[in-house]
Amino acid sequence: MQACKNCNGSKKDKLAGPQFMGNVIARNKEILRMPLLVEAFKADFDGYRDERLPEMYKSAAFNGFEVGWEPKVS
């Protein structure tokens, strides 16, 4: 599931909380099932594997990205 424009703008370069990892994996699987989307995002998915996401998340956090962003519930 993609973030709405307001949420994505408030998130900026912060990492969403780790509890959202499942949502990202589900969204990526959906993209990979749709040929037109796969073509549009081909470079972004080069070498993609679900199991690498936690490793990449930890690396980004280690390198100074703020962790734990959550959308504001109104």
Predicted model as a PDB file, atoms N, CA, C, CB and O in Angstrom, pLDDT in the B-factor column:
MODEL        1                                                                  
ATOM      1  N   MET A   1       0.841  -1.163   0.000  1.00 47.00           N  
ATOM      2  CA  MET A   1       0.000   0.000   0.000  1.00 47.00           C  
ATOM      3  C   MET A   1       0.898   1.242   0.000  1.00 47.00           C  
ATOM      4  CB  MET A   1      -0.963  -0.011   1.217  1.00 47.00           C  
ATOM      5  O   MET A   1       1.812   1.356   0.816  1.00 47.00           O  
ATOM      6  N   GLN A   2       0.633   2.148  -0.903  1.00 59.00           N  
ATOM      7  CA  GLN A   2       1.413   3.367  -0.965  1.00 59.00           C  
ATOM      8  C   GLN A   2       0.909   4.369   0.056  1.00 59.00           C  
ATOM      9  CB  GLN A   2       1.368   3.964  -2.365  1.00 59.00           C  
ATOM     10  O   GLN A   2      -0.244   4.319   0.485  1.00 59.00           O  
ATOM     11  N   ALA A   3       1.788   5.273   0.433  1.00 65.00           N  
ATOM     12  CA  ALA A   3       1.402   6.336   1.351  1.00 65.00           C  
ATOM     13  C   ALA A   3       0.709   7.435   0.571  1.00 65.00           C  
ATOM     14  CB  ALA A   3       2.628   6.891   2.112  1.00 65.00           C  
ATOM     15  O   ALA A   3       1.046   7.694  -0.584  1.00 65.00           O  
ATOM     16  N   CYS A   4      -0.264   8.084   1.205  1.00 74.00           N  
ATOM     17  CA  CYS A   4      -0.908   9.221   0.559  1.00 74.00           C  
ATOM     18  C   CYS A   4       0.103  10.369   0.481  1.00 74.00           C  
ATOM     19  CB  CYS A   4      -2.200   9.655   1.336  1.00 74.00           C  
ATOM     20  O   CYS A   4       1.140  10.339   1.143  1.00 74.00           O  
ATOM     21  N   LYS A   5      -0.205  11.366  -0.322  1.00 79.00           N  
ATOM     22  CA  LYS A   5       0.715  12.480  -0.542  1.00 79.00           C  
ATOM     23  C   LYS A   5       1.078  13.181   0.771  1.00 79.00           C  
ATOM     24  CB  LYS A   5       0.099  13.485  -1.517  1.00 79.00           C  
ATOM     25  O   LYS A   5       2.246  13.502   0.990  1.00 79.00           O  
ATOM     26  N   ASN A   6       0.098  13.421   1.645  1.00 81.00           N  
ATOM     27  CA  ASN A   6       0.369  14.103   2.920  1.00 81.00           C  
ATOM     28  C   ASN A   6       1.270  13.263   3.833  1.00 81.00           C  
ATOM     29  CB  ASN A   6      -0.952  14.420   3.642  1.00 81.00           C  
ATOM     30  O   ASN A   6       2.199  13.783   4.451  1.00 81.00           O  
ATOM     31  N   CYS A   7       0.982  11.964   3.908  1.00 78.00           N  
ATOM     32  CA  CYS A   7       1.816  11.087   4.751  1.00 78.00           C  
ATOM     33  C   CYS A   7       3.232  11.002   4.204  1.00 78.00           C  
ATOM     34  CB  CYS A   7       1.202   9.673   4.842  1.00 78.00           C  
ATOM     35  O   CYS A   7       4.203  11.094   4.955  1.00 78.00           O  
ATOM     36  N   ASN A   8       3.345  10.828   2.895  1.00 76.00           N  
ATOM     37  CA  ASN A   8       4.669  10.713   2.306  1.00 76.00           C  
ATOM     38  C   ASN A   8       5.452  12.012   2.516  1.00 76.00           C  
ATOM     39  CB  ASN A   8       4.566  10.378   0.803  1.00 76.00           C  
ATOM     40  O   ASN A   8       6.658  11.979   2.763  1.00 76.00           O  
ATOM     41  N   GLY A   9       4.772  13.143   2.420  1.00 80.00           N  
ATOM     42  CA  GLY A   9       5.433  14.429   2.644  1.00 80.00           C  
ATOM     43  C   GLY A   9       5.889  14.600   4.085  1.00 80.00           C  
ATOM     44  O   GLY A   9       6.955  15.163   4.334  1.00 80.00           O  
ATOM     45  N   SER A  10       5.088  14.118   5.042  1.00 82.00           N  
ATOM     46  CA  SER A  10       5.482  14.259   6.449  1.00 82.00           C  
ATOM     47  C   SER A  10       6.572  13.255   6.818  1.00 82.00           C  
ATOM     48  CB  SER A  10       4.262  14.073   7.370  1.00 82.00           C  
ATOM     49  O   SER A  10       7.355  13.497   7.736  1.00 82.00           O  
ATOM     50  N   LYS A  11       6.623  12.129   6.105  1.00 82.00           N  
ATOM     51  CA  LYS A  11       7.635  11.109   6.369  1.00 82.00           C  
ATOM     52  C   LYS A  11       9.017  11.576   5.928  1.00 82.00           C  
ATOM     53  CB  LYS A  11       7.272   9.803   5.660  1.00 82.00           C  
ATOM     54  O   LYS A  11      10.017  11.292   6.587  1.00 82.00           O  
ATOM     55  N   LYS A  12       9.065  12.285   4.824  1.00 84.00           N  
ATOM     56  CA  LYS A  12      10.314  12.794   4.236  1.00 84.00           C  
ATOM     57  C   LYS A  12      11.325  11.666   4.115  1.00 84.00           C  
ATOM     58  CB  LYS A  12      10.900  13.952   5.087  1.00 84.00           C  
ATOM     59  O   LYS A  12      11.060  10.677   3.432  1.00 84.00           O  
ATOM     60  N   ASP A  13      12.482  11.791   4.766  1.00 87.00           N  
ATOM     61  CA  ASP A  13      13.521  10.763   4.642  1.00 87.00           C  
ATOM     62  C   ASP A  13      13.597   9.862   5.872  1.00 87.00           C  
ATOM     63  CB  ASP A  13      14.871  11.416   4.406  1.00 87.00           C  
ATOM     64  O   ASP A  13      14.611   9.204   6.104  1.00 87.00           O  
ATOM     65  N   LYS A  14      12.518   9.836   6.661  1.00 89.00           N  
ATOM     66  CA  LYS A  14      12.491   8.966   7.839  1.00 89.00           C  
ATOM     67  C   LYS A  14      12.051   7.563   7.423  1.00 89.00           C  
ATOM     68  CB  LYS A  14      11.542   9.540   8.934  1.00 89.00           C  
ATOM     69  O   LYS A  14      11.361   7.386   6.420  1.00 89.00           O  
ATOM     70  N   LEU A  15      12.458   6.581   8.206  1.00 89.00           N  
ATOM     71  CA  LEU A  15      12.027   5.207   7.979  1.00 89.00           C  
ATOM     72  C   LEU A  15      10.721   4.975   8.729  1.00 89.00           C  
ATOM     73  CB  LEU A  15      13.121   4.190   8.432  1.00 89.00           C  
ATOM     74  O   LEU A  15      10.602   5.309   9.908  1.00 89.00           O  
ATOM     75  N   ALA A  16       9.749   4.403   8.038  1.00 86.00           N  
ATOM     76  CA  ALA A  16       8.514   4.026   8.722  1.00 86.00           C  
ATOM     77  C   ALA A  16       8.854   2.993   9.783  1.00 86.00           C  
ATOM     78  CB  ALA A  16       7.450   3.472   7.718  1.00 86.00           C  
ATOM     79  O   ALA A  16       9.856   2.286   9.677  1.00 86.00           O  
ATOM     80  N   GLY A  17       8.018   2.910  10.800  1.00 88.00           N  
ATOM     81  CA  GLY A  17       8.249   1.939  11.862  1.00 88.00           C  
ATOM     82  C   GLY A  17       8.345   0.526  11.306  1.00 88.00           C  
ATOM     83  O   GLY A  17       7.710   0.220  10.297  1.00 88.00           O  
ATOM     84  N   PRO A  18       9.126  -0.341  11.944  1.00 88.00           N  
ATOM     85  CA  PRO A  18       9.303  -1.709  11.445  1.00 88.00           C  
ATOM     86  C   PRO A  18       7.992  -2.490  11.364  1.00 88.00           C  
ATOM     87  CB  PRO A  18      10.274  -2.454  12.331  1.00 88.00           C  
ATOM     88  O   PRO A  18       7.921  -3.489  10.648  1.00 88.00           O  
ATOM     89  N   GLN A  19       6.963  -2.060  12.076  1.00 90.00           N  
ATOM     90  CA  GLN A  19       5.683  -2.763  12.024  1.00 90.00           C  
ATOM     91  C   GLN A  19       5.018  -2.641  10.643  1.00 90.00           C  
ATOM     92  CB  GLN A  19       4.747  -2.218  13.103  1.00 90.00           C  
ATOM     93  O   GLN A  19       4.063  -3.361  10.351  1.00 90.00           O  
ATOM     94  N   PHE A  20       5.519  -1.738   9.799  1.00 88.00           N  
ATOM     95  CA  PHE A  20       4.962  -1.564   8.457  1.00 88.00           C  
ATOM     96  C   PHE A  20       5.679  -2.424   7.409  1.00 88.00           C  
ATOM     97  CB  PHE A  20       5.038  -0.098   8.055  1.00 88.00           C  
ATOM     98  O   PHE A  20       5.304  -2.393   6.237  1.00 88.00           O  
ATOM     99  N   MET A  21       6.691  -3.185   7.803  1.00 89.00           N  
ATOM    100  CA  MET A  21       7.469  -3.997   6.863  1.00 89.00           C  
ATOM    101  C   MET A  21       6.568  -4.963   6.093  1.00 89.00           C  
ATOM    102  CB  MET A  21       8.564  -4.778   7.610  1.00 89.00           C  
ATOM    103  O   MET A  21       6.744  -5.140   4.888  1.00 89.00           O  
ATOM    104  N   GLY A  22       5.622  -5.579   6.761  1.00 91.00           N  
ATOM    105  CA  GLY A  22       4.708  -6.512   6.093  1.00 91.00           C  
ATOM    106  C   GLY A  22       3.903  -5.828   4.995  1.00 91.00           C  
ATOM    107  O   GLY A  22       3.652  -6.419   3.945  1.00 91.00           O  
ATOM    108  N   ASN A  23       3.496  -4.572   5.237  1.00 88.00           N  
ATOM    109  CA  ASN A  23       2.747  -3.820   4.225  1.00 88.00           C  
ATOM    110  C   ASN A  23       3.612  -3.557   2.998  1.00 88.00           C  
ATOM    111  CB  ASN A  23       2.238  -2.489   4.807  1.00 88.00           C  
ATOM    112  O   ASN A  23       3.128  -3.635   1.869  1.00 88.00           O  
ATOM    113  N   VAL A  24       4.871  -3.251   3.208  1.00 87.00           N  
ATOM    114  CA  VAL A  24       5.785  -2.976   2.092  1.00 87.00           C  
ATOM    115  C   VAL A  24       5.994  -4.249   1.270  1.00 87.00           C  
ATOM    116  CB  VAL A  24       7.150  -2.434   2.613  1.00 87.00           C  
ATOM    117  O   VAL A  24       5.971  -4.210   0.040  1.00 87.00           O  
ATOM    118  N   ILE A  25       6.196  -5.366   1.950  1.00 90.00           N  
ATOM    119  CA  ILE A  25       6.394  -6.639   1.254  1.00 90.00           C  
ATOM    120  C   ILE A  25       5.147  -6.997   0.440  1.00 90.00           C  
ATOM    121  CB  ILE A  25       6.721  -7.768   2.265  1.00 90.00           C  
ATOM    122  O   ILE A  25       5.259  -7.432  -0.706  1.00 90.00           O  
ATOM    123  N   ALA A  26       3.966  -6.814   1.028  1.00 91.00           N  
ATOM    124  CA  ALA A  26       2.719  -7.113   0.315  1.00 91.00           C  
ATOM    125  C   ALA A  26       2.565  -6.212  -0.906  1.00 91.00           C  
ATOM    126  CB  ALA A  26       1.508  -6.948   1.252  1.00 91.00           C  
ATOM    127  O   ALA A  26       2.161  -6.679  -1.971  1.00 91.00           O  
ATOM    128  N   ARG A  27       2.882  -4.929  -0.761  1.00 86.00           N  
ATOM    129  CA  ARG A  27       2.795  -3.998  -1.883  1.00 86.00           C  
ATOM    130  C   ARG A  27       3.750  -4.405  -3.000  1.00 86.00           C  
ATOM    131  CB  ARG A  27       3.102  -2.568  -1.418  1.00 86.00           C  
ATOM    132  O   ARG A  27       3.383  -4.374  -4.175  1.00 86.00           O  
ATOM    133  N   ASN A  28       4.974  -4.787  -2.638  1.00 86.00           N  
ATOM    134  CA  ASN A  28       5.952  -5.188  -3.640  1.00 86.00           C  
ATOM    135  C   ASN A  28       5.512  -6.452  -4.374  1.00 86.00           C  
ATOM    136  CB  ASN A  28       7.312  -5.408  -2.987  1.00 86.00           C  
ATOM    137  O   ASN A  28       5.709  -6.567  -5.583  1.00 86.00           O  
ATOM    138  N   LYS A  29       4.918  -7.397  -3.651  1.00 88.00           N  
ATOM    139  CA  LYS A  29       4.426  -8.610  -4.300  1.00 88.00           C  
ATOM    140  C   LYS A  29       3.319  -8.270  -5.295  1.00 88.00           C  
ATOM    141  CB  LYS A  29       3.913  -9.615  -3.251  1.00 88.00           C  
ATOM    142  O   LYS A  29       3.241  -8.860  -6.373  1.00 88.00           O  
ATOM    143  N   GLU A  30       2.474  -7.328  -4.931  1.00 87.00           N  
ATOM    144  CA  GLU A  30       1.399  -6.896  -5.834  1.00 87.00           C  
ATOM    145  C   GLU A  30       1.983  -6.270  -7.098  1.00 87.00           C  
ATOM    146  CB  GLU A  30       0.461  -5.889  -5.124  1.00 87.00           C  
ATOM    147  O   GLU A  30       1.525  -6.561  -8.203  1.00 87.00           O  
ATOM    148  N   ILE A  31       2.982  -5.419  -6.941  1.00 83.00           N  
ATOM    149  CA  ILE A  31       3.632  -4.799  -8.101  1.00 83.00           C  
ATOM    150  C   ILE A  31       4.238  -5.869  -8.999  1.00 83.00           C  
ATOM    151  CB  ILE A  31       4.721  -3.800  -7.651  1.00 83.00           C  
ATOM    152  O   ILE A  31       4.110  -5.795 -10.221  1.00 83.00           O  
ATOM    153  N   LEU A  32       4.891  -6.855  -8.411  1.00 84.00           N  
ATOM    154  CA  LEU A  32       5.554  -7.894  -9.197  1.00 84.00           C  
ATOM    155  C   LEU A  32       4.572  -8.806  -9.932  1.00 84.00           C  
ATOM    156  CB  LEU A  32       6.436  -8.726  -8.299  1.00 84.00           C  
ATOM    157  O   LEU A  32       4.966  -9.508 -10.863  1.00 84.00           O  
ATOM    158  N   ARG A  33       3.293  -8.807  -9.524  1.00 86.00           N  
ATOM    159  CA  ARG A  33       2.278  -9.600 -10.221  1.00 86.00           C  
ATOM    160  C   ARG A  33       1.654  -8.847 -11.389  1.00 86.00           C  
ATOM    161  CB  ARG A  33       1.192 -10.019  -9.250  1.00 86.00           C  
ATOM    162  O   ARG A  33       0.903  -9.440 -12.164  1.00 86.00           O  
ATOM    163  N   MET A  34       1.940  -7.569 -11.536  1.00 86.00           N  
ATOM    164  CA  MET A  34       1.318  -6.749 -12.571  1.00 86.00           C  
ATOM    165  C   MET A  34       2.360  -6.368 -13.618  1.00 86.00           C  
ATOM    166  CB  MET A  34       0.673  -5.481 -11.957  1.00 86.00           C  
ATOM    167  O   MET A  34       3.217  -5.524 -13.355  1.00 86.00           O  
ATOM    168  N   PRO A  35       2.296  -6.980 -14.804  1.00 84.00           N  
ATOM    169  CA  PRO A  35       3.330  -6.760 -15.822  1.00 84.00           C  
ATOM    170  C   PRO A  35       3.608  -5.292 -16.145  1.00 84.00           C  
ATOM    171  CB  PRO A  35       2.938  -7.459 -17.074  1.00 84.00           C  
ATOM    172  O   PRO A  35       4.769  -4.918 -16.312  1.00 84.00           O  
ATOM    173  N   LEU A  36       2.584  -4.458 -16.237  1.00 83.00           N  
ATOM    174  CA  LEU A  36       2.817  -3.043 -16.563  1.00 83.00           C  
ATOM    175  C   LEU A  36       3.577  -2.335 -15.450  1.00 83.00           C  
ATOM    176  CB  LEU A  36       1.487  -2.326 -16.820  1.00 83.00           C  
ATOM    177  O   LEU A  36       4.447  -1.509 -15.723  1.00 83.00           O  
ATOM    178  N   LEU A  37       3.258  -2.648 -14.202  1.00 78.00           N  
ATOM    179  CA  LEU A  37       3.970  -2.035 -13.087  1.00 78.00           C  
ATOM    180  C   LEU A  37       5.398  -2.544 -13.005  1.00 78.00           C  
ATOM    181  CB  LEU A  37       3.242  -2.305 -11.776  1.00 78.00           C  
ATOM    182  O   LEU A  37       6.321  -1.778 -12.728  1.00 78.00           O  
ATOM    183  N   VAL A  38       5.581  -3.834 -13.246  1.00 76.00           N  
ATOM    184  CA  VAL A  38       6.936  -4.390 -13.220  1.00 76.00           C  
ATOM    185  C   VAL A  38       7.807  -3.659 -14.230  1.00 76.00           C  
ATOM    186  CB  VAL A  38       6.917  -5.911 -13.517  1.00 76.00           C  
ATOM    187  O   VAL A  38       8.948  -3.307 -13.931  1.00 76.00           O  
ATOM    188  N   GLU A  39       7.275  -3.432 -15.422  1.00 80.00           N  
ATOM    189  CA  GLU A  39       8.053  -2.726 -16.452  1.00 80.00           C  
ATOM    190  C   GLU A  39       8.375  -1.303 -16.005  1.00 80.00           C  
ATOM    191  CB  GLU A  39       7.282  -2.699 -17.792  1.00 80.00           C  
ATOM    192  O   GLU A  39       9.494  -0.832 -16.204  1.00 80.00           O  
ATOM    193  N   ALA A  40       7.409  -0.616 -15.405  1.00 82.00           N  
ATOM    194  CA  ALA A  40       7.608   0.767 -14.964  1.00 82.00           C  
ATOM    195  C   ALA A  40       8.635   0.863 -13.839  1.00 82.00           C  
ATOM    196  CB  ALA A  40       6.283   1.368 -14.504  1.00 82.00           C  
ATOM    197  O   ALA A  40       9.358   1.855 -13.746  1.00 82.00           O  
ATOM    198  N   PHE A  41       8.705  -0.157 -12.986  1.00 81.00           N  
ATOM    199  CA  PHE A  41       9.597  -0.127 -11.823  1.00 81.00           C  
ATOM    200  C   PHE A  41      10.737  -1.136 -11.949  1.00 81.00           C  
ATOM    201  CB  PHE A  41       8.806  -0.402 -10.551  1.00 81.00           C  
ATOM    202  O   PHE A  41      11.350  -1.509 -10.949  1.00 81.00           O  
ATOM    203  N   LYS A  42      11.018  -1.571 -13.161  1.00 81.00           N  
ATOM    204  CA  LYS A  42      12.006  -2.636 -13.392  1.00 81.00           C  
ATOM    205  C   LYS A  42      13.347  -2.348 -12.710  1.00 81.00           C  
ATOM    206  CB  LYS A  42      12.226  -2.824 -14.891  1.00 81.00           C  
ATOM    207  O   LYS A  42      13.890  -3.219 -12.030  1.00 81.00           O  
ATOM    208  N   ALA A  43      13.877  -1.158 -12.880  1.00 85.00           N  
ATOM    209  CA  ALA A  43      15.172  -0.820 -12.277  1.00 85.00           C  
ATOM    210  C   ALA A  43      15.105  -0.848 -10.745  1.00 85.00           C  
ATOM    211  CB  ALA A  43      15.631   0.566 -12.755  1.00 85.00           C  
ATOM    212  O   ALA A  43      16.071  -1.237 -10.088  1.00 85.00           O  
ATOM    213  N   ASP A  44      13.971  -0.438 -10.182  1.00 84.00           N  
ATOM    214  CA  ASP A  44      13.824  -0.421  -8.724  1.00 84.00           C  
ATOM    215  C   ASP A  44      13.809  -1.830  -8.129  1.00 84.00           C  
ATOM    216  CB  ASP A  44      12.545   0.311  -8.338  1.00 84.00           C  
ATOM    217  O   ASP A  44      14.177  -2.023  -6.970  1.00 84.00           O  
ATOM    218  N   PHE A  45      13.383  -2.811  -8.927  1.00 83.00           N  
ATOM    219  CA  PHE A  45      13.253  -4.172  -8.435  1.00 83.00           C  
ATOM    220  C   PHE A  45      14.387  -5.086  -8.881  1.00 83.00           C  
ATOM    221  CB  PHE A  45      11.952  -4.742  -8.882  1.00 83.00           C  
ATOM    222  O   PHE A  45      14.323  -6.298  -8.675  1.00 83.00           O  
ATOM    223  N   ASP A  46      15.411  -4.522  -9.483  1.00 83.00           N  
ATOM    224  CA  ASP A  46      16.542  -5.320  -9.906  1.00 83.00           C  
ATOM    225  C   ASP A  46      17.200  -5.961  -8.683  1.00 83.00           C  
ATOM    226  CB  ASP A  46      17.556  -4.458 -10.691  1.00 83.00           C  
ATOM    227  O   ASP A  46      17.713  -5.254  -7.817  1.00 83.00           O  
ATOM    228  N   GLY A  47      17.188  -7.264  -8.609  1.00 83.00           N  
ATOM    229  CA  GLY A  47      17.780  -7.976  -7.477  1.00 83.00           C  
ATOM    230  C   GLY A  47      16.924  -7.997  -6.224  1.00 83.00           C  
ATOM    231  O   GLY A  47      17.396  -8.411  -5.165  1.00 83.00           O  
ATOM    232  N   TYR A  48      15.655  -7.554  -6.321  1.00 85.00           N  
ATOM    233  CA  TYR A  48      14.780  -7.502  -5.147  1.00 85.00           C  
ATOM    234  C   TYR A  48      14.476  -8.892  -4.597  1.00 85.00           C  
ATOM    235  CB  TYR A  48      13.481  -6.793  -5.495  1.00 85.00           C  
ATOM    236  O   TYR A  48      14.198  -9.831  -5.343  1.00 85.00           O  
ATOM    237  N   ARG A  49      14.538  -8.994  -3.270  1.00 89.00           N  
ATOM    238  CA  ARG A  49      14.108 -10.185  -2.545  1.00 89.00           C  
ATOM    239  C   ARG A  49      13.520  -9.722  -1.216  1.00 89.00           C  
ATOM    240  CB  ARG A  49      15.299 -11.197  -2.329  1.00 89.00           C  
ATOM    241  O   ARG A  49      14.122  -8.907  -0.516  1.00 89.00           O  
ATOM    242  N   ASP A  50      12.339 -10.247  -0.868  1.00 90.00           N  
ATOM    243  CA  ASP A  50      11.666  -9.854   0.382  1.00 90.00           C  
ATOM    244  C   ASP A  50      12.572  -9.966   1.598  1.00 90.00           C  
ATOM    245  CB  ASP A  50      10.434 -10.708   0.598  1.00 90.00           C  
ATOM    246  O   ASP A  50      12.572  -9.099   2.472  1.00 90.00           O  
ATOM    247  N   GLU A  51      13.349 -11.053   1.641  1.00 91.00           N  
ATOM    248  CA  GLU A  51      14.155 -11.307   2.834  1.00 91.00           C  
ATOM    249  C   GLU A  51      15.270 -10.287   3.037  1.00 91.00           C  
ATOM    250  CB  GLU A  51      14.749 -12.683   2.758  1.00 91.00           C  
ATOM    251  O   GLU A  51      15.857 -10.232   4.118  1.00 91.00           O  
ATOM    252  N   ARG A  52      15.575  -9.480   2.023  1.00 90.00           N  
ATOM    253  CA  ARG A  52      16.618  -8.458   2.159  1.00 90.00           C  
ATOM    254  C   ARG A  52      16.105  -7.178   2.827  1.00 90.00           C  
ATOM    255  CB  ARG A  52      17.192  -8.123   0.792  1.00 90.00           C  
ATOM    256  O   ARG A  52      16.905  -6.383   3.321  1.00 90.00           O  
ATOM    257  N   LEU A  53      14.789  -6.967   2.848  1.00 88.00           N  
ATOM    258  CA  LEU A  53      14.258  -5.715   3.391  1.00 88.00           C  
ATOM    259  C   LEU A  53      14.663  -5.455   4.839  1.00 88.00           C  
ATOM    260  CB  LEU A  53      12.763  -5.722   3.294  1.00 88.00           C  
ATOM    261  O   LEU A  53      15.095  -4.344   5.147  1.00 88.00           O  
ATOM    262  N   PRO A  54      14.545  -6.427   5.740  1.00 90.00           N  
ATOM    263  CA  PRO A  54      14.982  -6.154   7.121  1.00 90.00           C  
ATOM    264  C   PRO A  54      16.464  -5.761   7.198  1.00 90.00           C  
ATOM    265  CB  PRO A  54      14.734  -7.383   7.999  1.00 90.00           C  
ATOM    266  O   PRO A  54      16.836  -4.882   7.975  1.00 90.00           O  
ATOM    267  N   GLU A  55      17.290  -6.406   6.402  1.00 92.00           N  
ATOM    268  CA  GLU A  55      18.721  -6.082   6.369  1.00 92.00           C  
ATOM    269  C   GLU A  55      18.947  -4.648   5.864  1.00 92.00           C  
ATOM    270  CB  GLU A  55      19.479  -7.090   5.471  1.00 92.00           C  
ATOM    271  O   GLU A  55      19.755  -3.903   6.419  1.00 92.00           O  
ATOM    272  N   MET A  56      18.229  -4.285   4.820  1.00 90.00           N  
ATOM    273  CA  MET A  56      18.354  -2.934   4.279  1.00 90.00           C  
ATOM    274  C   MET A  56      17.840  -1.885   5.268  1.00 90.00           C  
ATOM    275  CB  MET A  56      17.595  -2.823   2.957  1.00 90.00           C  
ATOM    276  O   MET A  56      18.411  -0.800   5.378  1.00 90.00           O  
ATOM    277  N   TYR A  57      16.767  -2.210   5.983  1.00 91.00           N  
ATOM    278  CA  TYR A  57      16.203  -1.327   7.002  1.00 91.00           C  
ATOM    279  C   TYR A  57      17.228  -1.074   8.106  1.00 91.00           C  
ATOM    280  CB  TYR A  57      14.909  -1.934   7.596  1.00 91.00           C  
ATOM    281  O   TYR A  57      17.461   0.069   8.500  1.00 91.00           O  
ATOM    282  N   LYS A  58      17.835  -2.146   8.597  1.00 93.00           N  
ATOM    283  CA  LYS A  58      18.842  -2.014   9.654  1.00 93.00           C  
ATOM    284  C   LYS A  58      20.034  -1.190   9.177  1.00 93.00           C  
ATOM    285  CB  LYS A  58      19.314  -3.399  10.121  1.00 93.00           C  
ATOM    286  O   LYS A  58      20.578  -0.382   9.930  1.00 93.00           O  
ATOM    287  N   SER A  59      20.431  -1.396   7.941  1.00 95.00           N  
ATOM    288  CA  SER A  59      21.553  -0.645   7.379  1.00 95.00           C  
ATOM    289  C   SER A  59      21.228   0.843   7.291  1.00 95.00           C  
ATOM    290  CB  SER A  59      21.918  -1.187   5.992  1.00 95.00           C  
ATOM    291  O   SER A  59      22.058   1.684   7.634  1.00 95.00           O  
ATOM    292  N   ALA A  60      20.028   1.164   6.834  1.00 93.00           N  
ATOM    293  CA  ALA A  60      19.627   2.573   6.740  1.00 93.00           C  
ATOM    294  C   ALA A  60      19.589   3.207   8.128  1.00 93.00           C  
ATOM    295  CB  ALA A  60      18.245   2.704   6.053  1.00 93.00           C  
ATOM    296  O   ALA A  60      20.039   4.340   8.303  1.00 93.00           O  
ATOM    297  N   ALA A  61      19.056   2.488   9.115  1.00 94.00           N  
ATOM    298  CA  ALA A  61      19.005   3.006  10.491  1.00 94.00           C  
ATOM    299  C   ALA A  61      20.421   3.210  11.025  1.00 94.00           C  
ATOM    300  CB  ALA A  61      18.214   2.038  11.419  1.00 94.00           C  
ATOM    301  O   ALA A  61      20.710   4.230  11.652  1.00 94.00           O  
ATOM    302  N   PHE A  62      21.297   2.250  10.780  1.00 96.00           N  
ATOM    303  CA  PHE A  62      22.687   2.349  11.230  1.00 96.00           C  
ATOM    304  C   PHE A  62      23.373   3.564  10.615  1.00 96.00           C  
ATOM    305  CB  PHE A  62      23.460   1.070  10.873  1.00 96.00           C  
ATOM    306  O   PHE A  62      24.223   4.191  11.248  1.00 96.00           O  
ATOM    307  N   ASN A  63      23.002   3.892   9.387  1.00 96.00           N  
ATOM    308  CA  ASN A  63      23.621   5.002   8.676  1.00 96.00           C  
ATOM    309  C   ASN A  63      22.944   6.337   8.927  1.00 96.00           C  
ATOM    310  CB  ASN A  63      23.623   4.722   7.218  1.00 96.00           C  
ATOM    311  O   ASN A  63      23.184   7.302   8.203  1.00 96.00           O  
ATOM    312  N   GLY A  64      22.095   6.400   9.953  1.00 94.00           N  
ATOM    313  CA  GLY A  64      21.585   7.681  10.416  1.00 94.00           C  
ATOM    314  C   GLY A  64      20.169   8.061  10.036  1.00 94.00           C  
ATOM    315  O   GLY A  64      19.709   9.142  10.405  1.00 94.00           O  
ATOM    316  N   PHE A  65      19.459   7.203   9.306  1.00 93.00           N  
ATOM    317  CA  PHE A  65      18.067   7.532   9.003  1.00 93.00           C  
ATOM    318  C   PHE A  65      17.230   7.389  10.264  1.00 93.00           C  
ATOM    319  CB  PHE A  65      17.511   6.626   7.872  1.00 93.00           C  
ATOM    320  O   PHE A  65      17.360   6.414  11.004  1.00 93.00           O  
ATOM    321  N   GLU A  66      16.381   8.360  10.496  1.00 91.00           N  
ATOM    322  CA  GLU A  66      15.503   8.328  11.668  1.00 91.00           C  
ATOM    323  C   GLU A  66      14.483   7.196  11.505  1.00 91.00           C  
ATOM    324  CB  GLU A  66      14.780   9.700  11.862  1.00 91.00           C  
ATOM    325  O   GLU A  66      13.886   7.024  10.443  1.00 91.00           O  
ATOM    326  N   VAL A  67      14.303   6.442  12.573  1.00 91.00           N  
ATOM    327  CA  VAL A  67      13.432   5.260  12.561  1.00 91.00           C  
ATOM    328  C   VAL A  67      12.166   5.525  13.352  1.00 91.00           C  
ATOM    329  CB  VAL A  67      14.165   4.036  13.134  1.00 91.00           C  
ATOM    330  O   VAL A  67      12.176   6.270  14.332  1.00 91.00           O  
ATOM    331  N   GLY A  68      11.063   4.902  12.914  1.00 88.00           N  
ATOM    332  CA  GLY A  68       9.859   4.897  13.723  1.00 88.00           C  
ATOM    333  C   GLY A  68       8.763   5.858  13.300  1.00 88.00           C  
ATOM    334  O   GLY A  68       7.823   6.089  14.060  1.00 88.00           O  
ATOM    335  N   TRP A  69       8.863   6.431  12.088  1.00 88.00           N  
ATOM    336  CA  TRP A  69       7.797   7.325  11.625  1.00 88.00           C  
ATOM    337  C   TRP A  69       6.490   6.546  11.540  1.00 88.00           C  
ATOM    338  CB  TRP A  69       8.153   7.953  10.243  1.00 88.00           C  
ATOM    339  O   TRP A  69       6.479   5.388  11.123  1.00 88.00           O  
ATOM    340  N   GLU A  70       5.391   7.178  11.934  1.00 87.00           N  
ATOM    341  CA  GLU A  70       4.055   6.605  11.818  1.00 87.00           C  
ATOM    342  C   GLU A  70       3.120   7.671  11.304  1.00 87.00           C  
ATOM    343  CB  GLU A  70       3.557   6.039  13.172  1.00 87.00           C  
ATOM    344  O   GLU A  70       3.292   8.849  11.615  1.00 87.00           O  
ATOM    345  N   PRO A  71       2.120   7.272  10.513  1.00 81.00           N  
ATOM    346  CA  PRO A  71       1.146   8.260  10.037  1.00 81.00           C  
ATOM    347  C   PRO A  71       0.322   8.783  11.196  1.00 81.00           C  
ATOM    348  CB  PRO A  71       0.226   7.651   8.964  1.00 81.00           C  
ATOM    349  O   PRO A  71       0.058   8.063  12.158  1.00 81.00           O  
ATOM    350  N   LYS A  72      -0.085  10.048  11.100  1.00 79.00           N  
ATOM    351  CA  LYS A  72      -0.954  10.621  12.115  1.00 79.00           C  
ATOM    352  C   LYS A  72      -2.380  10.152  11.857  1.00 79.00           C  
ATOM    353  CB  LYS A  72      -0.868  12.175  12.117  1.00 79.00           C  
ATOM    354  O   LYS A  72      -2.880  10.230  10.735  1.00 79.00           O  
ATOM    355  N   VAL A  73      -3.018   9.669  12.899  1.00 76.00           N  
ATOM    356  CA  VAL A  73      -4.390   9.221  12.772  1.00 76.00           C  
ATOM    357  C   VAL A  73      -5.289  10.392  13.149  1.00 76.00           C  
ATOM    358  CB  VAL A  73      -4.671   7.965  13.667  1.00 76.00           C  
ATOM    359  O   VAL A  73      -5.160  10.982  14.222  1.00 76.00           O  
ATOM    360  N   SER A  74      -6.201  10.708  12.239  1.00 65.00           N  
ATOM    361  CA  SER A  74      -7.080  11.852  12.530  1.00 65.00           C  
ATOM    362  C   SER A  74      -8.441  11.407  12.971  1.00 65.00           C  
ATOM    363  CB  SER A  74      -7.213  12.746  11.323  1.00 65.00           C  
ATOM    364  O   SER A  74      -9.302  12.240  13.254  1.00 65.00           O  
TER     365      SER A  74                                                      
ENDMDL                                                                          
END                                                                             
